[in-house]
Amino acid sequence: MHTSELTPEIRAALSERRAYPAITMVMPTDPDFPFSEKDRILLRDLVTEARRRLADDPEVGRDTRLELRDHLLEPAVIERVADPFHPDDAMVVYVAADEPVQVWQMTSLAPVQPRVEFAESFLTRYLDAAEQRSRPFLVLVLDQEMCRLYHGAVRRLTQVEHHGFPCRPEIPSPEDALPGAIPHSAPYEGHRERVEQYLRRVDRKLGEALDEHTDLPLFVIGGDKILSAFRDVTTHGNAISGTLQLTGMDKDRPQDLMKRLEPLLEEFRARQVAEAVGALNEARGQGKYAGGPLEVWTAVADKRVQRLIVEEGLYLAGRVTEDGRVLELAEVPKPVTLPEPKPDVTPPPHTIGVATDIVEQLVDRAIAADSHVLFVPDGTLAEAGGVAALLRY
């Protein structure tokens, strides 16, 4: 599964409490090859690390330890679940007793650090952060014969196959219009009304998708006439971030369509970043600004953040107080056991209790508090240490 499928319902199910330990494994993967030999080696290293921790953890019951060790924590088992595997930047593996193994693929602009996490629930923060880093968006392709919807992320387009998409013309009643496809011949009496009838239906289905993917930018592609007709009937005009006048795109391959979209996306992202920086500058004068990891962490913990803005390459490590409100930054420790496990090595004292996924935690907590999250190019927030926030109050 891919992060584009991470609906609120799935996120809630993953976050449910489980018998300890619910194991989350995160690793980068080769974006050019489907599960390369390098990926397999790293997966084996992660499994070795998980087994070592399983053996050393006194909180793990004997039956749970045996089931995980002998049946689930096996590279071959995980690879079977991952098959077919499409090239991407990273993957997350979820393993728990009495449950099937889950494998999720991620698209991320930032390097992904290999990790093994034991907890009482699966950790969705890596998926949440990857989804936000991937700059998600929606693309609606309009055509009289078929309208399609795509979910986009960085360089990937995935066709949406629910909410009634892809959507063919469907006449609700013989009394309303002639049955069958909308003819491409010269305009006839009632032609525009028939097209608008179809587009209203598409618009209703689009509304269902927008309800699920709140706050995602929407780009609409189509010929000049159908774009004009859609603008006249849509109730979601405010959600449209850009349009592209192209015909025949309903039959184009997603990768080719993505290439056509790139200039439009780059223009939108530049505008989005400029608007975000401008809003931060305005917020300073209103006392609604937080800057720097420590100040922003506390604001997120207090659920005061309206919009969290993070540089794409920001990587932080630190210790969090028991109440979760205060962050103490620490030097980013080098992995002791990854990618080459060394079970006999004891971590140095300064690394004990240090979390190396502070950015992922920050994003996850912000999403849980209904904050908007925006990743921006490195250097955009240099004065704020790579992270800033627009506050609600």
C-alpha positions, 0 to 999 in steps of 0.5 A: 500500500502507498501513503496515498491510501492512508485514509483517516480510518486506516490511520485510526486502525493502525494507531489502535492499542495492541499487545506489546510490542507493535513493531514499526520498521522504517527503511529507505528503498531504491527509487529506480529498482523494485526491491534491489539487493541493497534493499534486501540487505538493509531489510535483513539488518532491520529484522536482525535489530528487531530480533535483538531487541525482542530478545533483550526486552523483558516486557515481551511475553514468551508466546509473543516473542516466539510468534514474532521471532519464528513466524513474522520477523522474517525477511522472506515473509515481509518480501512476500507481503511487499510483492509486487513492489513498485520503486519508491523512496522508502517503506514502512513495515508493521509487525505485531502478534496475531496480525498479518504483516503490513508493508507501506511504500512512501514517497519522500523528498528527504532522506529516510533514516532506517529505524526499528520502533517498539510501542503499544501501537503502530507508529503512523508518524512516518507515513504522515510526514512522508505524505506531507513531504511528498507535496500531495495534490489532486488532478481532475482530467475532464473529457466528454467520454471519461473523466478521471481523478488522480492523486499526485505526490512528488513525481508519482500520479496514482489514479483514484478508483473510488468516489465513482472515478473514473466517471463515464457519462451516465444519463439518469433518465431517458426522459432527461436526455438521449442514452449513451455517450456524448457525441463528438460530432458538430454541436446539436441542440441540447449538446451543452446542456447534456455536457453540463449534466455530466459535469455536475455529476462529476462535480458531485463525485469530486466533492466526495474526494475533496471531503476525504483529501481536505486542503489538497490543491486541485488541478483541472485539465481539459480542452478549452470548451469543457474547462469553461463548462466545468467552471460554470457548473462546479461548486468547488471553484475555490479548491482549484489551484490551477488549470491546464488546457490540454485535450486527450489526457484521459487516455495518457499514461500517468507518467506522461501526464505528470511531465505535462503538469510539472511547470504548473506544479512548480509555479504553484509551489513557488506561489505557495511558499511565497504566500506562506513566508508572507503570512509568517512575516505578518503574523510576527506583528500580530503576536501569532508567530513561533520560530525555532524547534523549541518554541514550535514544539511547545506551540504544537504540543499546546495545539496553538498551531494553525500552520506548521512550516518545515524545511524539507531537509530538516533533521532533528534529534532530542529528548522530550519531557514526560508531559510532551511539552518541552523539547531539548535538542541533542546531537544526532546520534549515529546508528549503533546497529544499523545498517550493520548490526553489532549486538555487543555494542552499548550505546554511548550515554549521550544517545540514551533517550534521544529520539531521532525522529523529532520532525516526524513527531512534530508533523504527526502531532500537528496533524492530530491537532488539525494544523496545516503542514507545509514543507518548503525548500531548505534555506527558506526558514534559515533564521528560524532554524528550519521550522516556524509556525503561524499560531491560532492565538 
